[in-house]
Amino acid sequence: MIQDKIRELVQYGLLTGLVSAEDEIYTTNRLLELFQIEDYPYGFGEKIEQTEEEAVKRLPDLLTEMMDYAVENGILQEDGIVYRDLFDTKIMSCLVGRPSEIIRRFHEEYEKSPEAATDFFYKFSQDTDYIRRYRVCRDEKWVTPTKYGNLDITINLSKPEKDPKAIAAARLAKQGGYPKCLLCVENEGYAGRINHPARQNHRIIPLTINGSRWGFQYSPYVYYNEHCIVFNGQHTPMKIEHNTFVKLFDFIKQFPHYMLGSNADLPIVGGSILSHDHFQGGRYEFPMAKAPVEKSFTVKGFEDVQAGIVNWPMSVIRISGPDTERLIALADVILDAWRSYSDEASFIFAETEGEKHNTITPIARKRGDHYELDLVLRNNITTKEHPLGVFHPHANLHHIKKENIGLIEVMGLAVLPARLKKEMAELEEAILCGADLRQNEVLAAHADWAEEFLTRHSEVNAENIHEIVQQEIGLVFMQVLEDAGVYKCTEDGRKGFERFIDRLNA
């Protein structure tokens, strides 16, 4: 009986704190309305014998059962994952307080500490099913040791793949201009449509960053712990400039337990959403943050700021010190110098045919009493040989990773496509069976790579094949980062890097 499910969901809300005791009747009535039910056989204030942990674990199945009812009774007109995602978000919205309530609670917790505030909001974002715990936990994750330290590898399974019916419907759907993009504040509470996710269970915490209004939320796909997004209250394009560094440190001062970084502001080397100014951060120490400085240097006029080249496959300058104003001033100098810098010997050109190529991916954090700013030098030039970018994953690696190398990958966390889970399982089976990889359309793309890495392993069997494939995927990601580095970790590459450092002191 659907009333049983409604009662259980309200109990979930009470246990997680989404619903207060005073709101039990109101929440129940909202759900009865949604499911077009006119009677309810239960009293209120009666508890179901269930712990919060049990209720959280049960939620995905409970929502599935409620959606099955909606399909069977014509409440949900179309079946399929996209339509179900729209509807289960609508179900959960019945348990979620108004933005003002959540903002007030966040500030109450912030008075205790910034950590208490983010702890509350992260749990809230999971409890509302905005972050779908059951999908995130399906992501495959492992660590690959390399000469640059450990790299974090994930095969992302938390983004649902659209079903063919939904894809067809999306093509026919009216292309609306509201919200302008997935990061706009107007997404808060938005019902969604076939070509735009529902966000009725989504809440945004307003922040003041560098004197202007910004929003703070979590990524629904949480690629890493407490993966947050900090975004401009206005739909304005991303731009790496002086104010970028100011904003990064303004946030870090408000939330010193978080790191925060920005994608670059140019296609190819930037992330997927360059139309809306935003940062990504979280409570996570990325591999790049653990990488040591391999060579220190001093920039004239900034003798009080520590600077050095980081031992990393991409080209990273790390500056640190107790005074953020000094770090910002030096970052300005480095950015201005890099924007206009060309070095033909390193195939670095500031611009070609009027198109600018040089920019920076910046990442800020607090370490003890000092602040750190990593500045990753990026260049998006293309050639006939490398039409997707010279400093981009090269074609021989596209079978594993073809997408842009944005902020998250730069820092040493590979976010690999979901297709790889199935493809790698098939590859492992084919290797063990001794099958001809080139006879399989999917596996043929992996054949050269597999034949090469198998020569490095004296014994391959059912017990070690999965670990070997994971390790080799990690090493491909290392190559991806090396491809994306403007200066290679070679003698010539380091000489080129030092020529740029010399320019800073010219």
N, C-alpha and C positions, 0 to 999 in steps of 0.2 A: 504493500500500500504506500502511495507516494507520501501520505502524511507521516509515515514512519521515517522516511528519508528526510523530510523537512525538519522533523523533531531532532533527528540525529545531527543535521547540519547546524541547527541553532545551538545544540549542545557543543558542537565543535567551536562555534563562535564564542560561547561562554568560557570554554576551557582555555582558548588561546588569548582571550582578552579583547577580541574584536567586537564582541557584544557584551554590554553590561547587563546586569540583572534587570535594571529598569527598562531596558530596550528589548527584552525577550518577546513580549507580546507583539510589539510593533514589528520586529524582524520576522516573526512567524507569519504575521498577516501579509507582509510584503511578498513572502515566498508563496503563500496560498494564492495571492493574486496572480503572481507570475505563472503558476501552474494551473490556474483557473479552477481552483478547488473552493467549495463553499462551506465545507464542514471540517471540523478538527476535533477528534475524540479525546485529546489529551488535556490534562490540566497544566498549569504553569508552575515553575519553581521546583518541579520534580526532576531529579538528576538521573541520567543514565549512568550505569556503572561502567565508567570508561576513564582512562587517564588521558592527559593531553597528548602524550607520546602515541598512544593507541589511536586517538582521534586523527592526528596528523598522518599517521601511516594509512589510515582507512580512507582519507579524503579522496584520493584519485578514483578509487572504486565507487565510493558514494556518489561522486559527481557523474561518473559513467552511468550508474543505475538511474540517476535522475534524468540524464539526457536520453537514455533509452526510453524512459517513460514519455518524455517530451516528443520523441520521434513517433512512438506507437500511437500517441493521442493527438497527433497533428499540431502540437504546439510549436515544434521545430519542423519547419516546412521541408528542409533539405537535410540529408544526412551527409557525413563526411567530416574530416578533421577541421577544415576551416570553419564550417558552419557550427560544429561542436565547440570550437574555441570561442567563437562569438557568443554562443549561448551560455557556456559554463562561466564565462566572465560576467555575464548578466546575472547569473545565479549568485555568484560570490559578491557582486556589488550590493546585494541586499544586506550583507554583513558589515559593510565598510562605512565608517563614519564620514562626515563631511570634511572637506579639506581643512577648515578652520580648527576642527577638533584634533586632527592629527598634527597640525602645525603647533598648536598649543601644547600638546603632549611632548613633542620633540623639544620645544624650548624649555619645558619643565625638566626634562632629562638633561638638557645641555647645561642647566644650572648646576647639576651634580658634576658633570664632566662631559667633554666632547665624545668620549668613548661610550658613555651611557646613552647619549643621544643617538649615535649611529647604531649601537646594539639594538635599541628599541626599534628604530626605523627599518633595519635590515630584517629583523624577525617579523615585523609587521608586513613587509613586502613579500615575505615567504608565506605567512599565514593567510594573506588575502589571495594567494595563488597567482599573484602577479608574477612572482618568480615561481615557476612550476617545479617544485623540488623533485618530483618523480621523473621529470625529464632531465634535469640537470645531472642527477645521480647516474644517468645512463651514459654520460660522456666518458669516453675512454681516456685515461690519463696515465702517463708514465714519465720517467726521467731518463735522459740519455747522457752519460758522461762523454765529454769532448775535451779537446785541448784548451778550450776556453772556459771550462767548468761545466757544470750540469746544465742541460737545456730541458725546459718543461714542454712536453708534447701532449696535445689533446686532439682527439677526433671528436668534433662537436656534433652531438646528437640531440641537443636541446631545442634547436630551431626545427619546428615541424616542417616536413616537406608537404607542399600543397598537392591535393588530389587533382586528377585531370579535370573533373567536373568544375572544381573551383577555379582552376586556371582558365578554363573556357569562359566561365561566367565573368571573371575579372576582365577579360579582353572586351567584353560587351558592356561592362559596367561604366557608368559615367565617371569621368576623371574629375573628381572634385578638387577644389583648391583649399579645402579646409579639413583638417589642419594642413598647413603648408608642407610639413614634413614630420617624420616620426619623433623629432626632438622638440617640437614646439609645445609651449605651455598649454595650448588648446587641446592637447591630447588627454589632459586630466579629466576623467569621467566620460570620455567620448565613447559612444556605443560601438564604433567601428563599422566596417563594411567589408564586402568580399575582397577588396584590394587594400584594406587598411585594418590593422589589428584593433580589437576592442580594448579600451583602457578604462572601463568603468570601475575597476578595482585598483586603479593607479592613483597615487597621490604624490605630490611634489612639495618639497620644502623650499620656500623662497630664501635666498641668501643675498646679501649685499657683497658684491665683489668689485673692488676698485670703484666704489661709489655708484654702481649701477645694479639693477635687479637681475639676478640669475636664479636658476632653479637647480635643485639637488635631487637626484633620484638614483635608483639602482638599475642596472641593466637586467632585463628579464631573463637573459641567458647566462649571466654570471660566469664568464670565462675563467675567473679566478676569485679568491675570497673577497667578499664585499665589493665587488666590481661596481663602481658608481660612475655616474655621468653628471657632470656639472655643465650647465648649458645657459647660453645667453637668453634672457627673457624676450629678446627680439629676434626675429628670423633674419639673421645677418650673416654673411659669408665668413668663413674662417680666414684668419690672417695672422701670420707670425710677425710680430712687431714688438716694440718696447712694452706696450701694455700687456702683451701675452705673458711676459715674465713677471710683471707686476701682479697680474691676476693669479698666476700660479702660486706665488708666495703669499698672497693675501689669503687664499684658501688654506694653504699649509699652516699658516699661523692660527686659523680658526679650528683646523682639524689636524694637529701635528702628528697624530697616529696614522694618517693616511699619506700615500704618495699621490701625485697628480701629474699628468703629462698631456701633451697635445699632439695630435697628428700633424704632419706637415701640411702646408696649405696649397700644394700643387697636385694635380692629377698624377697617377702612377705611384708616387711616393707618399701620397696622403691616404687617408682612410676612405670609407665608403660614403660618408656624409660630409662634404665640404661646403654645402650650402648653408649650414647652420653652425655658428661659432660654439664650440664645446670642448671640454676636456674629459679625460677618463682617469679614474684613480681607484683607490681601494686600500684595503688592509692586507698588503701582500708584498713580499720582497721578491722581486723578479731576479732572474739569473744575472741580468746586466748590473743590477744594483750591488750584487755580490762580487762582481769582477773587480780586480785591483787595478790601480793605476800602474802602468808599466814604465812610463817615463814622465817625470815632473818637469814643468817649465814655468817661467815667470813672464808675465806680460808687463811691459814698461808702464809705469804709472799705477799698477795694480799689484805691487809687491806684497800687499797685505792679504791677497787672495791666493789660496792654493789652487793650482791648475795642473792638469796632466792629461796624457793620452791613456785611455782605458784599454786594457787587454781584452779586446772584444772583436768579433769578426766584422762588425760595422765600425764606422769611423766616429769615435766618441771623444769629446773633450769634457772632462769633469772639472767643475770649479766649485770650491767650497769655502765657507767661512762663517763667522757669527753674524755678519752684517748683510742683510738681504739687499740693501741699497747698493752696496759695492758689487754684489754678484750680478744684479740687474744691469749696472753700468758696464761691467765687463762683458756680459752677454750681448748687450747692444753693440759693443765694439766687434765681437766675434761675428754676430749676425750681419752687420754692415759690411765687414770685410769679406765674408763668404758670399754674400749676394752678388758681389761684383768680381769675384775671383775666377780666373781661368788659369789652367795649367795644361797645355797641350800634351806634355809628356805623360800626364796622368789621365788624359782624355776627359778633362774637366773644362767645360765651357759655360760661362755665366749666362750666355744667351746665344741663340742662333736664329737668324731671320726674324729678329724682334721678339722671340719667345724666350722668357726667362726660365732658367733651369735650377738654380741653386736655392735651397731653403734649408730649414733646420727642424728637427723633431726634438722638442725640449721636454725634460722630465725633472720635476722638483720633489724633494723630500727633506725631512729633518732627521739628522743623525746626531744624537746627543745634544750638545750645545751648538752644533754647527748646522747650517743649511747646505744642501748640495743641489747642484743643477747640472744635469747631464745634457749636453748639446750634441745631437747626432747629425752629422753633416749629410745632406741628401742632395741628389741631382737626378732629374727626370728625363735626361736627353735620350732620344731614340735614334736608331740607325736601321738600315735595311736588314742587317743581320739580326738586330734585336729590336723589332718594331714595338714591343711592349715595354721597352726600357733597357738601356745598357746596365743600369744598376737596379736590376729587377731579377727575379728568378729566371734563369736561362731556360731555353726550350727543353733541354734534356731533363729538367726537373719538374716540368709542368704536370707530369703524370701523378706527382705527389702534391705539389703546391704551385698554382698558377696565379692566385689572387695577389693583390697589392700587399706589400710588406708595410703595414701600418704600425702604429704606436705599440700595440701589444706584441707583435712579432719582433719588432726592433728590440724590445726588452728581453727577448729570449723565451717567449711562450708561443709555441706554434699552435694556431687554430686551424686544424685541417678539416677538409670537407667530409661530410657524413658518408659519402660514397665509399670512402677508403675502408670502412669497417667491413663491408661485404666483399670488396675487391681483395683485401688482404687475406680474408678467410679463404677465398677461392684460390688465391695465390699459394697460400700455405699448403692447401690440399693438393694442388697441382704439382708443387715441388716434391712433396712426399710420394706422390704417385709416379713421378718421373714423366709427367705429361708434357707435350710440346706446347709451350706457352704461346707461341705465335699462331697456333690454330684457334685460339680463343680471342674473339674481338676485343674483349675487355682486358684480358691479361696480356695481350700483345704489347700494349702501351708500357707495361712493366717489365717486359722480357729482357731488354738490354741491361737494365738495372739489376734484375734478379740474377742473371747469368754472371754479372761482374761481382756482386757481393758474395755469391756462393763460393767463389774461388778463395775467399778469405776465411772460410769456415771448414775446418778439417772434417767435422762430423755434423750432419744435420739429421735430426730424427724428430719423432712426434713430441718428445719431451722438450726440445729446445727450439723448435722452428718458430713458435710465436714470439719468443724473446728475441731471436735473431732478427726477425722482420721488424719488430718494434725498434730495436737498436739501429737497424739500417735506415729506417724512416727518420729517426733522430739525426743521423749523420747527413741525410739529405737536407734536413732543415738547417744544419750547420752550413752546408754548401749554399743554401738559399740565402742565408745571412751574409756569407762571404760574397756572393754575387751582388748583393745590395749595398755592400760597403764601397764607398768611393775610393778609399785607399786600401789596398789589399795588405794582408799581414805578411808581407814579404819585405826583403831588403829594399827593393825599389819602391814599394808602397809606403814604407815608413819614411823614406827619403822625401817622397812627395808630400806626405803629411807634415813633415818638418819644414818643408818650403812654405806651406801655408802658415805654420806657427811663426816662422821668420817674418812673414808679411804683417802679422799682428804687431811686431816690434819694429817695423820699418819706420 
